Amino acid sequence: MVTSDQIERVSKLMKIDVDDHKEYIDKVHTMIDYFDILDSAGVESEDISVQEISISNLREDKHIPFNEKLIEKINHYKGTYVRAPKMSL
């Protein structure tokens, strides 16, 4: 299904440095298998109800000025960066 060359090409397009492209082959296959399961769920016949709202019933957007430095209000702000939780692949 997916080759190491394809993963290498996509990682270059996304500007992601990946040392060993082969280690991602199984992960990509697992994702594709999961998408196949979702595709076979058979929800095409399900009725999806959507509540239509006229554009005139939507609220008007209003600009509310914020005079403080927002970056200083962030909990994990340190120096010139914001610390975020680690992401695992």
N, CA, C and O atoms as CSV, one atom per row, in Angstrom:
chain,resi,resn,atom,element,x,y,z
A,1,MET,N,N,0.821,-1.193,0.000
A,1,MET,CA,C,0.000,0.000,0.000
A,1,MET,C,C,0.869,1.262,0.000
A,1,MET,O,O,0.933,1.964,-1.010
A,2,VAL,N,N,1.527,1.554,1.103
A,2,VAL,CA,C,2.338,2.754,1.240
A,2,VAL,C,C,3.801,2.344,1.293
A,2,VAL,O,O,4.166,1.390,1.981
A,3,THR,N,N,4.626,3.066,0.568
A,3,THR,CA,C,6.047,2.734,0.537
A,3,THR,C,C,6.851,3.779,1.308
A,3,THR,O,O,6.366,4.866,1.619
A,4,SER,N,N,8.070,3.416,1.597
A,4,SER,CA,C,8.978,4.329,2.283
A,4,SER,C,C,9.234,5.570,1.433
A,4,SER,O,O,9.382,6.670,1.965
A,5,ASP,N,N,9.287,5.395,0.117
A,5,ASP,CA,C,9.502,6.528,-0.783
A,5,ASP,C,C,8.345,7.521,-0.720
A,5,ASP,O,O,8.557,8.733,-0.759
A,6,GLN,N,N,7.117,7.002,-0.622
A,6,GLN,CA,C,5.952,7.881,-0.524
A,6,GLN,C,C,5.968,8.666,0.784
A,6,GLN,O,O,5.657,9.857,0.806
A,7,ILE,N,N,6.330,7.998,1.863
A,7,ILE,CA,C,6.408,8.678,3.153
A,7,ILE,C,C,7.506,9.731,3.119
A,7,ILE,O,O,7.334,10.826,3.655
A,8,GLU,N,N,8.629,9.408,2.495
A,8,GLU,CA,C,9.725,10.369,2.374
A,8,GLU,C,C,9.272,11.586,1.566
A,8,GLU,O,O,9.572,12.722,1.932
A,9,ARG,N,N,8.554,11.351,0.476
A,9,ARG,CA,C,8.078,12.449,-0.372
A,9,ARG,C,C,7.110,13.351,0.391
A,9,ARG,O,O,7.211,14.576,0.325
A,10,VAL,N,N,6.168,12.736,1.120
A,10,VAL,CA,C,5.192,13.524,1.877
A,10,VAL,C,C,5.883,14.304,2.993
A,10,VAL,O,O,5.549,15.463,3.240
A,11,SER,N,N,6.842,13.675,3.666
A,11,SER,CA,C,7.546,14.388,4.738
A,11,SER,C,C,8.330,15.579,4.190
A,11,SER,O,O,8.434,16.608,4.858
A,12,LYS,N,N,8.879,15.452,2.987
A,12,LYS,CA,C,9.579,16.581,2.376
A,12,LYS,C,C,8.598,17.686,2.000
A,12,LYS,O,O,8.892,18.868,2.179
A,13,LEU,N,N,7.423,17.300,1.474
A,13,LEU,CA,C,6.416,18.297,1.119
A,13,LEU,C,C,5.928,19.055,2.348
A,13,LEU,O,O,5.647,20.252,2.286
A,14,MET,N,N,5.831,18.336,3.470
A,14,MET,CA,C,5.363,18.944,4.714
A,14,MET,C,C,6.498,19.591,5.503
A,14,MET,O,O,6.275,20.174,6.563
A,15,LYS,N,N,7.720,19.480,4.973
A,15,LYS,CA,C,8.914,20.029,5.612
A,15,LYS,C,C,9.094,19.478,7.027
A,15,LYS,O,O,9.330,20.219,7.981
A,16,ILE,N,N,8.973,18.142,7.130
A,16,ILE,CA,C,9.172,17.433,8.387
A,16,ILE,C,C,10.417,16.582,8.239
A,16,ILE,O,O,10.541,15.813,7.287
A,17,ASP,N,N,11.339,16.719,9.179
A,17,ASP,CA,C,12.546,15.901,9.162
A,17,ASP,C,C,12.235,14.528,9.753
A,17,ASP,O,O,11.886,14.415,10.928
A,18,VAL,N,N,12.364,13.499,8.939
A,18,VAL,CA,C,12.131,12.114,9.377
A,18,VAL,C,C,13.386,11.323,9.045
A,18,VAL,O,O,13.779,11.218,7.883
A,19,ASP,N,N,14.014,10.764,10.085
A,19,ASP,CA,C,15.253,10.016,9.872
A,19,ASP,C,C,15.004,8.661,9.217
A,19,ASP,O,O,15.639,8.317,8.220
A,20,ASP,N,N,14.066,7.888,9.791
A,20,ASP,CA,C,13.796,6.545,9.282
A,20,ASP,C,C,12.354,6.483,8.790
A,20,ASP,O,O,11.422,6.357,9.584
A,21,HIS,N,N,12.182,6.574,7.474
A,21,HIS,CA,C,10.843,6.584,6.900
A,21,HIS,C,C,10.145,5.243,7.039
A,21,HIS,O,O,8.916,5.178,7.069
A,22,LYS,N,N,10.917,4.182,7.123
A,22,LYS,CA,C,10.326,2.842,7.189
A,22,LYS,C,C,9.544,2.607,8.474
A,22,LYS,O,O,8.606,1.809,8.486
A,23,GLU,N,N,9.912,3.287,9.554
A,23,GLU,CA,C,9.215,3.071,10.818
A,23,GLU,C,C,7.780,3.595,10.791
A,23,GLU,O,O,6.966,3.213,11.632
A,24,TYR,N,N,7.466,4.468,9.829
A,24,TYR,CA,C,6.125,5.045,9.741
A,24,TYR,C,C,5.200,4.240,8.831
A,24,TYR,O,O,4.003,4.520,8.777
A,25,ILE,N,N,5.720,3.263,8.129
A,25,ILE,CA,C,4.898,2.485,7.203
A,25,ILE,C,C,3.754,1.787,7.938
A,25,ILE,O,O,2.608,1.861,7.495
A,26,ASP,N,N,4.045,1.110,9.056
A,26,ASP,CA,C,2.995,0.414,9.811
A,26,ASP,C,C,1.966,1.399,10.367
A,26,ASP,O,O,0.770,1.105,10.384
A,27,LYS,N,N,2.426,2.562,10.821
A,27,LYS,CA,C,1.502,3.559,11.365
A,27,LYS,C,C,0.551,4.071,10.285
A,27,LYS,O,O,-0.641,4.247,10.535
A,28,VAL,N,N,1.077,4.306,9.095
A,28,VAL,CA,C,0.240,4.780,7.989
A,28,VAL,C,C,-0.747,3.690,7.576
A,28,VAL,O,O,-1.909,3.983,7.294
A,29,HIS,N,N,-0.292,2.431,7.537
A,29,HIS,CA,C,-1.195,1.318,7.202
A,29,HIS,C,C,-2.324,1.213,8.227
A,29,HIS,O,O,-3.473,0.966,7.862
A,30,THR,N,N,-2.004,1.399,9.498
A,30,THR,CA,C,-3.027,1.348,10.543
A,30,THR,C,C,-4.055,2.455,10.337
A,30,THR,O,O,-5.255,2.221,10.484
A,31,MET,N,N,-3.593,3.660,9.998
A,31,MET,CA,C,-4.527,4.763,9.738
A,31,MET,C,C,-5.410,4.462,8.539
A,31,MET,O,O,-6.617,4.704,8.584
A,32,ILE,N,N,-4.830,3.940,7.471
A,32,ILE,CA,C,-5.609,3.627,6.273
A,32,ILE,C,C,-6.630,2.538,6.567
A,32,ILE,O,O,-7.764,2.609,6.093
A,33,ASP,N,N,-6.239,1.524,7.350
A,33,ASP,CA,C,-7.189,0.474,7.739
A,33,ASP,C,C,-8.348,1.058,8.534
A,33,ASP,O,O,-9.496,0.649,8.358
A,34,TYR,N,N,-8.049,2.004,9.400
A,34,TYR,CA,C,-9.108,2.634,10.190
A,34,TYR,C,C,-10.045,3.433,9.286
A,34,TYR,O,O,-11.261,3.412,9.481
A,35,PHE,N,N,-9.488,4.138,8.299
A,35,PHE,CA,C,-10.338,4.868,7.354
A,35,PHE,C,C,-11.218,3.906,6.557
A,35,PHE,O,O,-12.366,4.227,6.251
A,36,ASP,N,N,-10.688,2.736,6.222
A,36,ASP,CA,C,-11.504,1.726,5.533
A,36,ASP,C,C,-12.681,1.293,6.394
A,36,ASP,O,O,-13.786,1.106,5.885
A,37,ILE,N,N,-12.455,1.133,7.698
A,37,ILE,CA,C,-13.542,0.774,8.621
A,37,ILE,C,C,-14.590,1.878,8.642
A,37,ILE,O,O,-15.789,1.601,8.601
A,38,LEU,N,N,-14.141,3.127,8.705
A,38,LEU,CA,C,-15.085,4.247,8.703
A,38,LEU,C,C,-15.857,4.321,7.396
A,38,LEU,O,O,-17.051,4.623,7.397
A,39,ASP,N,N,-15.183,4.046,6.272
A,39,ASP,CA,C,-15.859,4.068,4.972
A,39,ASP,C,C,-16.930,2.991,4.866
A,39,ASP,O,O,-17.939,3.182,4.186
A,40,SER,N,N,-16.717,1.865,5.532
A,40,SER,CA,C,-17.677,0.765,5.451
A,40,SER,C,C,-18.800,0.880,6.474
A,40,SER,O,O,-19.620,-0.032,6.583
A,41,ALA,N,N,-18.858,1.962,7.216
A,41,ALA,CA,C,-19.879,2.121,8.258
A,41,ALA,C,C,-21.277,2.250,7.677
A,41,ALA,O,O,-22.253,1.975,8.375
A,42,GLY,N,N,-21.402,2.655,6.430
A,42,GLY,CA,C,-22.717,2.709,5.783
A,42,GLY,C,C,-23.624,3.796,6.323
A,42,GLY,O,O,-24.779,3.529,6.657
A,43,VAL,N,N,-23.130,4.998,6.412
A,43,VAL,CA,C,-23.949,6.093,6.925
A,43,VAL,C,C,-24.547,6.943,5.808
A,43,VAL,O,O,-25.138,7.988,6.079
A,44,GLU,N,N,-24.400,6.508,4.555
A,44,GLU,CA,C,-24.922,7.285,3.439
A,44,GLU,C,C,-26.440,7.438,3.520
A,44,GLU,O,O,-26.979,8.462,3.100
A,45,SER,N,N,-27.124,6.445,4.047
A,45,SER,CA,C,-28.578,6.495,4.100
A,45,SER,C,C,-29.109,7.212,5.338
A,45,SER,O,O,-30.319,7.400,5.472
A,46,GLU,N,N,-28.229,7.610,6.233
A,46,GLU,CA,C,-28.653,8.297,7.450
A,46,GLU,C,C,-29.121,9.714,7.126
A,46,GLU,O,O,-28.501,10.427,6.338
A,47,ASP,N,N,-30.227,10.102,7.752
A,47,ASP,CA,C,-30.705,11.473,7.592
A,47,ASP,C,C,-29.976,12.366,8.590
A,47,ASP,O,O,-29.972,12.104,9.793
A,48,ILE,N,N,-29.375,13.401,8.081
A,48,ILE,CA,C,-28.669,14.351,8.926
A,48,ILE,C,C,-29.512,15.608,9.000
A,48,ILE,O,O,-29.746,16.277,7.994
A,49,SER,N,N,-29.964,15.917,10.197
A,49,SER,CA,C,-30.790,17.106,10.342
A,49,SER,C,C,-29.907,18.299,10.671
A,49,SER,O,O,-29.067,18.257,11.570
A,50,VAL,N,N,-30.124,19.346,9.923
A,50,VAL,CA,C,-29.362,20.572,10.101
A,50,VAL,C,C,-30.348,21.696,10.337
A,50,VAL,O,O,-31.293,21.889,9.572
A,51,GLN,N,N,-30.114,22.421,11.392
A,51,GLN,CA,C,-30.983,23.551,11.679
A,51,GLN,C,C,-30.492,24.748,10.886
A,51,GLN,O,O,-29.387,25.244,11.105
A,52,GLU,N,N,-31.309,25.197,9.978
A,52,GLU,CA,C,-30.914,26.329,9.145
A,52,GLU,C,C,-31.215,27.627,9.886
A,52,GLU,O,O,-32.296,27.816,10.444
A,53,ILE,N,N,-30.230,28.507,9.871
A,53,ILE,CA,C,-30.377,29.807,10.520
A,53,ILE,C,C,-30.127,30.881,9.473
A,53,ILE,O,O,-29.128,30.853,8.755
A,54,SER,N,N,-31.040,31.812,9.404
A,54,SER,CA,C,-30.882,32.915,8.458
A,54,SER,C,C,-29.710,33.784,8.893
A,54,SER,O,O,-29.449,33.948,10.085
A,55,ILE,N,N,-29.024,34.326,7.929
A,55,ILE,CA,C,-27.859,35.158,8.249
A,55,ILE,C,C,-28.266,36.395,9.039
A,55,ILE,O,O,-27.457,36.943,9.788
A,56,SER,N,N,-29.494,36.836,8.882
A,56,SER,CA,C,-29.965,38.016,9.619
A,56,SER,C,C,-30.189,37.692,11.102
A,56,SER,O,O,-30.280,38.605,11.923
A,57,ASN,N,N,-30.279,36.396,11.455
A,57,ASN,CA,C,-30.481,36.006,12.846
A,57,ASN,C,C,-29.173,35.796,13.610
A,57,ASN,O,O,-29.192,35.522,14.810
A,58,LEU,N,N,-28.052,35.921,12.926
A,58,LEU,CA,C,-26.760,35.748,13.585
A,58,LEU,C,C,-26.378,37.031,14.310
A,58,LEU,O,O,-26.814,38.122,13.942
A,59,ARG,N,N,-25.565,36.884,15.334
A,59,ARG,CA,C,-25.147,38.063,16.097
A,59,ARG,C,C,-24.162,38.888,15.278
A,59,ARG,O,O,-23.482,38.370,14.392
A,60,GLU,N,N,-24.099,40.140,15.582
A,60,GLU,CA,C,-23.153,41.020,14.911
A,60,GLU,C,C,-21.788,40.876,15.577
A,60,GLU,O,O,-21.694,40.864,16.804
A,61,ASP,N,N,-20.745,40.769,14.784
A,61,ASP,CA,C,-19.399,40.694,15.344
A,61,ASP,C,C,-18.988,42.063,15.845
A,61,ASP,O,O,-19.198,43.078,15.182
A,62,LYS,N,N,-18.395,42.071,17.038
A,62,LYS,CA,C,-17.939,43.330,17.613
A,62,LYS,C,C,-16.494,43.176,18.041
A,62,LYS,O,O,-16.117,42.162,18.629
A,63,HIS,N,N,-15.692,44.174,17.748
A,63,HIS,CA,C,-14.297,44.182,18.174
A,63,HIS,C,C,-14.227,44.700,19.605
A,63,HIS,O,O,-14.699,45.797,19.904
A,64,ILE,N,N,-13.630,43.895,20.488
A,64,ILE,CA,C,-13.436,44.310,21.875
A,64,ILE,C,C,-11.935,44.435,22.083
A,64,ILE,O,O,-11.237,43.421,22.085
A,65,PRO,N,N,-11.419,45.638,22.255
A,65,PRO,CA,C,-9.972,45.809,22.396
A,65,PRO,C,C,-9.459,45.182,23.687
A,65,PRO,O,O,-10.134,45.205,24.717
A,66,PHE,N,N,-8.252,44.623,23.613
A,66,PHE,CA,C,-7.586,44.014,24.769
A,66,PHE,C,C,-6.259,44.740,24.917
A,66,PHE,O,O,-5.352,44.544,24.108
A,67,ASN,N,N,-6.138,45.566,25.928
A,67,ASN,CA,C,-4.997,46.456,26.045
A,67,ASN,C,C,-3.788,45.842,26.740
A,67,ASN,O,O,-2.724,46.461,26.765
A,68,GLU,N,N,-3.918,44.644,27.306
A,68,GLU,CA,C,-2.798,44.002,27.979
A,68,GLU,C,C,-2.059,43.102,26.999
A,68,GLU,O,O,-2.578,42.770,25.934
A,69,LYS,N,N,-0.834,42.708,27.370
A,69,LYS,CA,C,-0.072,41.786,26.536
A,69,LYS,C,C,-0.604,40.380,26.778
A,69,LYS,O,O,-0.444,39.825,27.865
A,70,LEU,N,N,-1.228,39.818,25.773
A,70,LEU,CA,C,-1.865,38.511,25.890
A,70,LEU,C,C,-0.852,37.412,26.188
A,70,LEU,O,O,-1.154,36.489,26.944
A,71,ILE,N,N,0.337,37.492,25.611
A,71,ILE,CA,C,1.346,36.448,25.794
A,71,ILE,C,C,1.726,36.302,27.270
A,71,ILE,O,O,2.068,35.204,27.709
A,72,GLU,N,N,1.674,37.371,28.025
A,72,GLU,CA,C,2.020,37.317,29.441
A,72,GLU,C,C,0.912,36.685,30.277
A,72,GLU,O,O,1.149,36.318,31.427
A,73,LYS,N,N,-0.273,36.553,29.733
A,73,LYS,CA,C,-1.404,35.955,30.440
A,73,LYS,C,C,-1.447,34.433,30.285
A,73,LYS,O,O,-2.226,33.762,30.962
A,74,ILE,N,N,-0.620,33.893,29.403
A,74,ILE,CA,C,-0.601,32.450,29.162
A,74,ILE,C,C,0.146,31.766,30.293
A,74,ILE,O,O,1.198,32.237,30.725
A,75,ASN,N,N,-0.404,30.642,30.778
A,75,ASN,CA,C,0.163,29.937,31.931
A,75,ASN,C,C,1.569,29.417,31.697
A,75,ASN,O,O,2.402,29.495,32.600
A,76,HIS,N,N,1.858,28.899,30.534
A,76,HIS,CA,C,3.142,28.243,30.284
A,76,HIS,C,C,4.062,29.124,29.439
A,76,HIS,O,O,4.825,28.621,28.615
A,77,TYR,N,N,3.990,30.414,29.642
A,77,TYR,CA,C,4.837,31.360,28.915
A,77,TYR,C,C,6.189,31.447,29.615
A,77,TYR,O,O,6.259,31.629,30.830
A,78,LYS,N,N,7.243,31.316,28.849
A,78,LYS,CA,C,8.578,31.393,29.427
A,78,LYS,C,C,9.492,32.081,28.428
A,78,LYS,O,O,9.809,31.528,27.375
A,79,GLY,N,N,9.906,33.276,28.763
A,79,GLY,CA,C,10.822,33.997,27.875
A,79,GLY,C,C,10.163,34.401,26.580
A,79,GLY,O,O,9.269,35.246,26.560
A,80,THR,N,N,10.607,33.793,25.500
A,80,THR,CA,C,10.069,34.148,24.186
A,80,THR,C,C,9.246,33.021,23.561
A,80,THR,O,O,8.951,33.069,22.367
A,81,TYR,N,N,8.870,32.011,24.345
A,81,TYR,CA,C,8.105,30.898,23.777
A,81,TYR,C,C,7.022,30.441,24.747
A,81,TYR,O,O,7.037,30.782,25.930
A,82,VAL,N,N,6.094,29.671,24.226
A,82,VAL,CA,C,5.020,29.084,25.016
A,82,VAL,C,C,5.247,27.585,25.038
A,82,VAL,O,O,5.369,26.956,23.988
A,83,ARG,N,N,5.304,27.012,26.230
A,83,ARG,CA,C,5.519,25.568,26.354
A,83,ARG,C,C,4.186,24.844,26.144
A,83,ARG,O,O,3.181,25.178,26.772
A,84,ALA,N,N,4.193,23.874,25.274
A,84,ALA,CA,C,2.990,23.100,24.957
A,84,ALA,C,C,3.230,21.651,25.318
A,84,ALA,O,O,4.382,21.235,25.440
A,85,PRO,N,N,2.162,20.859,25.494
A,85,PRO,CA,C,2.362,19.432,25.804
A,85,PRO,C,C,3.061,18.700,24.673
A,85,PRO,O,O,2.943,19.079,23.508
A,86,LYS,N,N,3.778,17.663,25.020
A,86,LYS,CA,C,4.493,16.857,24.020
A,86,LYS,C,C,3.481,16.144,23.141
A,86,LYS,O,O,2.409,15.743,23.594
A,87,MET,N,N,3.845,15.996,21.875
A,87,MET,CA,C,3.001,15.261,20.935
A,87,MET,C,C,3.712,13.967,20.567
A,87,MET,O,O,4.901,13.973,20.247
A,88,SER,N,N,2.993,12.876,20.613
A,88,SER,CA,C,3.604,11.597,20.224
A,88,SER,C,C,3.026,11.163,18.886
A,88,SER,O,O,1.864,11.425,18.575
A,89,LEU,N,N,3.852,10.506,18.114
A,89,LEU,CA,C,3.412,10.033,16.791
A,89,LEU,C,C,2.985,8.606,16.833
A,89,LEU,O,O,2.586,8.051,15.809
